[in-house]
Structures are given as C-alpha cells and as structure tokens.
Amino acid sequence: MKKIVIVGGGFGGINLAKKLAGSHMLEVVLVDRNNYNFFPPLLYQVSTAFIEMSSISYPFRKMFQGNANINFHLGSLVKVYQEQNKVEMDTGILDYDYLVLGMGTETNFFGNKNVMNQALPMKTIDDAINLRNHILINMERADRTADVIEKEKLRTIVIAGGGATGVEIASMGSSIIAKDYPRLDKQGGKIYLIDGAPVLLGPMSAKAQQEAYKVLHKLGVEIILNTLVNEYVDDVVTLSDGTKIPTKSLIWASGVIAWEAPGLPETAIGRGRRILVDAYNKVKDTENIFAIGDQCLQTTDEKYPNGYPQLAQIAIQQGTLLGRNIRNTDDGDWRLLSDFDLAKSTEFHKTLVAQVVCIGYSGWIYCCGGR
Ligand SMILES: Cc1cc2nc3c(=O)[nH]c(=O)nc-3n(C[C@H](O)[C@H](O)[C@H](O)COP(=O)(O)OP(=O)(O)OC[C@H]3O[C@@H](n4cnc5c(N)ncnc54)[C@H](O)[C@@H]3O)c2cc1C
C-alpha cells in the first residue's frame, strides 16, 4: 500500500483524488485549509450578492463519502521535509510515499503594504463575502448621506485589474447599482476599471476584448488602460499617471502569486513563485513530489514555452492525467510505481478549451479558444 498526500483540494487536487478513488493499492490523504472545495469562477456572483456561498462550495467529506481509500485532513501546509518524506501541516505531520502540491495561488499586492491592508481581494469565499458586505453597507450609507463628497466616495468603486474577474465584477456591480439603487445611480460617483495593459481581458481574443470594452462602456463603467494603481491612502486611489480618485472601495483583482511551499529545493521555484515541473508534473530536483494546477510552471509543451495559463481546465487536466499515470502503475508492478516509471506515463499536453466571461445579469457570454 502506497500513501499519496495531496495538499490542496482545488480543481487539480479533487480531480486527482477522484481518479485515485477506489484503488486497493493506494491510500490517499487529501489535505486542505478549508473543509470545502469551491468554484472560483463564480466568486464574483457571491461578491455581488447574486448567489449564496453554498451554491459554489461543497464539503470534501461529502464529496468522497463511500471512498474507503480517500481520507480528508483539515490543515494548512507549513513545510515539506523531502529527505524524510514527511509534510508538516499546522494540524500535524503526515508521511507520504508521493506528495502532490496543488495549493493554487494567493493575491499578489506587489509589495504595496497600503494596498494590501486596505484593498479588497477576490480570491476566496471569505474575500467574496467580505467584499459583498463592504459594498452593500457603503451603498446603503451613500443612499442615506446628505454629504455630497462622502456620497461620491461611498458610491465610487475602483477595480484594479481588467482580467475576467475585474470585468465580471465591474459589470455586475454597475447592473446592481442601476437596479437596486436607482436614486444613487443618478447621483455622483462611478465604477472605474483600471489596467496596466492596453486592452481588457489580455489573454483572450481581440473580439472578446473589444466586446467587453463596448458593453462595460455602455454600462457606464469608466475604463482606464495603460495605467497602474500605485497607491491607496486616506480613501484616495492614486494612479501611475497621477490621477487621484476618492473612494472607500478599492477592489484588487490585479495579480496572483503561487502559495509558498517551504522545504522544496530553491532550484524548483520559478516565475511567480510557481513550482517548476517536468512533462509529468514531477517537481524539479525531487524524486517523489509532484505539483499541479496554478501552483506549478510546466514549460515542456512547445506551444506554451512560458508555461500554461493559470486556468481551471489546466488544473483539471493535470490532476486527471497525474491520477491516470499513477493508476497505470497500479497493476502489481510496484517497481514501476516506486520509480514512478515515466516511460509508462503520458505527458501532459493541454487540450484546447473555451474561455468564458459573463458580463452583467443579461447573460452576455464570450467564448473563444484563446489566442
Ligand atoms: C475570482 C476568480 C475567477 C476565476 N475565473 C476563472 C474562469 O472563469 N475560468 C478559468 O478557467 N479559471 C478561472 N479562475 C482561475 C481558476 O480558478 C484556477 O486556475 C483554478 O482554481 C486552479 O486550480 P488549482 O487546483 O490549481 O488551485 P485552486 O482551485 O486555487 O485550489 C487550491 C486549493 O488549495 C488550498 N490551499 C491553499 N493553500 C493551502 C495550504 N497552505 N494548505 C492546504 N491547502 C491549501 C485552497 O484552500 C484550495 O482549496 C478564476 C480564479 C479566481 C480567483
């Protein structure tokens, strides 16, 4: 019986665990800092009070009920001890024969302490609920106050980051204000969407970029491109061109960095703190440690020399394939599993997937196969 510890039950981790479920030769421990899996692409709908968190989350223990070889462990990674094949969680130490890291990413504030302390990130369910409460309370206050300057600050929302998340929040936010706060909508203040790139939705097709711009513009969103959010102090956002925007709400949808996994060799850490893996998702300079999904950087596919984009489909496919590779050695030939016989494994190549961005209530959906 070999023991596989999977740290992170996101798209990658749960698809790997599902693939390994039912094996009599493998004992799987799935570890996560939360007791539930959730669906990040719909976080913006929780953050804009359109749906409840229970609609996008599901407990791990329920998910794997009836799978005798899968155990769940609630805890957060502290350190990997690769020499000893042990991993320390804040809730205990786990032994492994194979370790798989799929912890994803955290918000990157690019070292700006003021932004980190005051901006509203959008990465977890807690972030989304916090954002929802913050915006709704501010809109209620804005609706009540007779102070024109205060009203404008409360009503104004600045969103840093014109990727899918920023575009979706901007569109939902403006739709909600128009419908639920019609009086406020006609008074001062607006939603700003700021991005350093010359276009919105950078990785998507030119058609999707233009459409997103057109629809947001029609919704009254002020789009500012080629510009960065530099500072947020005393309720004022300062942009890289010197523009100052008074606001009580800066939403940070501007960047991510891979969660740190202390204990891995320094040589295995690449751009954006992502863990460097080979074509089989094995971590560089390790023997029995793998990384999947957003947390890894796999540059072995010649079509993606800078690595795959950090998207759900990539994590799903990497998790599923790693599970299949492990199961392929699950045929009694333990020499192969102990070596993790790569010759018997299948290399990971991303299959083309659609990208979808939903704009507002009206169901505007843009699909494209990337660039
Ligand atoms: C707001 C938002 C919208 C998005 N929209 C889209 C979209 O429309 N389409 C798309 O393809 N992609 C989208 N993405 C990206 C997509 O969600 C990720 O690419 C995908 O979730 C990556 O899967 P993963 O398994 O690598 O990591 P994740 O799904 O992030 O899962 C990581 C898991 O690890 C756990 N974890 C983290 N740290 C620790 C720790 N220290 N110890 C234990 N557990 C830990 C977390 O709790 C989590 O369950 C979006 C992301 C966000 C944040």
The ligand as an SDF file (V2000), in Angstrom:
LIG
                    3D

 53 58  0  0  0  0  0  0  0  0999 V2000
  -12.1910   35.1600   -8.9180 C   0  0  0  0  0  0  0  0  0  0  0  0
  -11.6170   34.1190   -9.8510 C   0  0  0  0  0  0  0  0  0  0  0  0
  -12.2440   33.8610  -11.0630 C   0  0  0  0  0  0  0  0  0  0  0  0
  -11.7190   32.9150  -11.9200 C   0  0  0  0  0  0  0  0  0  0  0  0
  -12.3650   32.6780  -13.1070 N   0  0  0  0  0  0  0  0  0  0  0  0
  -11.9040   31.7020  -13.9230 C   0  0  0  0  0  0  0  0  0  0  0  0
  -12.6010   31.3670  -15.1270 C   0  0  0  0  0  0  0  0  0  0  0  0
  -13.6420   31.9650  -15.4640 O   0  0  0  0  0  0  0  0  0  0  0  0
  -12.1030   30.3590  -15.9090 N   0  0  0  0  0  0  0  0  0  0  0  0
  -10.9670   29.6770  -15.5600 C   0  0  0  0  0  0  0  0  0  0  0  0
  -10.5570   28.7530  -16.2890 O   0  0  0  0  0  0  0  0  0  0  0  0
  -10.2870   29.9700  -14.4480 N   0  0  0  0  0  0  0  0  0  0  0  0
  -10.7240   30.9560  -13.6150 C   0  0  0  0  0  0  0  0  0  0  0  0
  -10.0430   31.2550  -12.4690 N   0  0  0  0  0  0  0  0  0  0  0  0
   -8.7860   30.5360  -12.1900 C   0  0  0  0  0  0  0  0  0  0  0  0
   -9.0820   29.1610  -11.6310 C   0  0  0  0  0  0  0  0  0  0  0  0
   -9.9310   29.2750  -10.5230 O   0  0  0  0  0  0  0  0  0  0  0  0
   -7.7670   28.4980  -11.2500 C   0  0  0  0  0  0  0  0  0  0  0  0
   -6.9830   28.3650  -12.4150 O   0  0  0  0  0  0  0  0  0  0  0  0
   -8.0060   27.1420  -10.6340 C   0  0  0  0  0  0  0  0  0  0  0  0
   -8.7910   27.2690   -9.4710 O   0  0  0  0  0  0  0  0  0  0  0  0
   -6.6720   26.4790  -10.2850 C   0  0  0  0  0  0  0  0  0  0  0  0
   -6.9250   25.2550   -9.6780 O   0  0  0  0  0  0  0  0  0  0  0  0
   -5.9000   24.6630   -8.6270 P   0  0  0  0  0  0  0  0  0  0  0  0
   -6.4110   23.3220   -8.2530 O   0  0  0  0  0  0  0  0  0  0  0  0
   -4.5290   24.7890   -9.1320 O   0  0  0  0  0  0  0  0  0  0  0  0
   -5.9870   25.6640   -7.3810 O   0  0  0  0  0  0  0  0  0  0  0  0
   -7.2310   26.1700   -6.5690 P   0  0  0  0  0  0  0  0  0  0  0  0
   -8.5080   25.8630   -7.2550 O   0  0  0  0  0  0  0  0  0  0  0  0
   -6.9230   27.5780   -6.2100 O   0  0  0  0  0  0  0  0  0  0  0  0
   -7.2150   25.2830   -5.2600 O   0  0  0  0  0  0  0  0  0  0  0  0
   -6.1990   25.3650   -4.3130 C   0  0  0  0  0  0  0  0  0  0  0  0
   -6.6720   24.6840   -3.0380 C   0  0  0  0  0  0  0  0  0  0  0  0
   -5.5670   24.6330   -2.1400 O   0  0  0  0  0  0  0  0  0  0  0  0
   -5.9910   25.0190   -0.8620 C   0  0  0  0  0  0  0  0  0  0  0  0
   -4.8370   25.5860   -0.1680 N   0  0  0  0  0  0  0  0  0  0  0  0
   -4.2120   26.7560   -0.4160 C   0  0  0  0  0  0  0  0  0  0  0  0
   -3.1810   26.9160    0.3970 N   0  0  0  0  0  0  0  0  0  0  0  0
   -3.1490   25.8390    1.1940 C   0  0  0  0  0  0  0  0  0  0  0  0
   -2.3150   25.4330    2.2550 C   0  0  0  0  0  0  0  0  0  0  0  0
   -1.2830   26.1840    2.6900 N   0  0  0  0  0  0  0  0  0  0  0  0
   -2.5470   24.2520    2.8660 N   0  0  0  0  0  0  0  0  0  0  0  0
   -3.5960   23.4900    2.4720 C   0  0  0  0  0  0  0  0  0  0  0  0
   -4.4280   23.8260    1.4650 N   0  0  0  0  0  0  0  0  0  0  0  0
   -4.1940   24.9720    0.8320 C   0  0  0  0  0  0  0  0  0  0  0  0
   -7.1000   26.0210   -1.0960 C   0  0  0  0  0  0  0  0  0  0  0  0
   -7.9760   26.0880    0.0180 O   0  0  0  0  0  0  0  0  0  0  0  0
   -7.7890   25.4350   -2.3330 C   0  0  0  0  0  0  0  0  0  0  0  0
   -8.8210   24.5420   -1.9960 O   0  0  0  0  0  0  0  0  0  0  0  0
  -10.5520   32.2000  -11.5740 C   0  0  0  0  0  0  0  0  0  0  0  0
   -9.9280   32.4510  -10.3470 C   0  0  0  0  0  0  0  0  0  0  0  0
  -10.4550   33.4060   -9.4930 C   0  0  0  0  0  0  0  0  0  0  0  0
   -9.7730   33.6740   -8.1570 C   0  0  0  0  0  0  0  0  0  0  0  0
  1  2  1  0
  2  3  1  0
  2 52  2  0
  3  4  2  0
  4  5  1  0
  4 50  1  0
  5  6  2  0
  6  7  1  0
  6 13  1  0
  7  8  2  0
  7  9  1  0
  9 10  1  0
 10 11  2  0
 10 12  1  0
 12 13  2  0
 13 14  1  0
 14 15  1  0
 14 50  1  0
 15 16  1  0
 16 17  1  0
 16 18  1  0
 18 19  1  0
 18 20  1  0
 20 21  1  0
 20 22  1  0
 22 23  1  0
 23 24  1  0
 24 25  2  0
 24 26  1  0
 24 27  1  0
 27 28  1  0
 28 29  2  0
 28 30  1  0
 28 31  1  0
 31 32  1  0
 32 33  1  0
 33 34  1  0
 33 48  1  0
 34 35  1  0
 35 36  1  0
 35 46  1  0
 36 37  1  0
 36 45  1  0
 37 38  2  0
 38 39  1  0
 39 40  1  0
 39 45  2  0
 40 41  1  0
 40 42  2  0
 42 43  1  0
 43 44  2  0
 44 45  1  0
 46 47  1  0
 46 48  1  0
 48 49  1  0
 50 51  2  0
 51 52  1  0
 52 53  1  0
M  END
$$$$
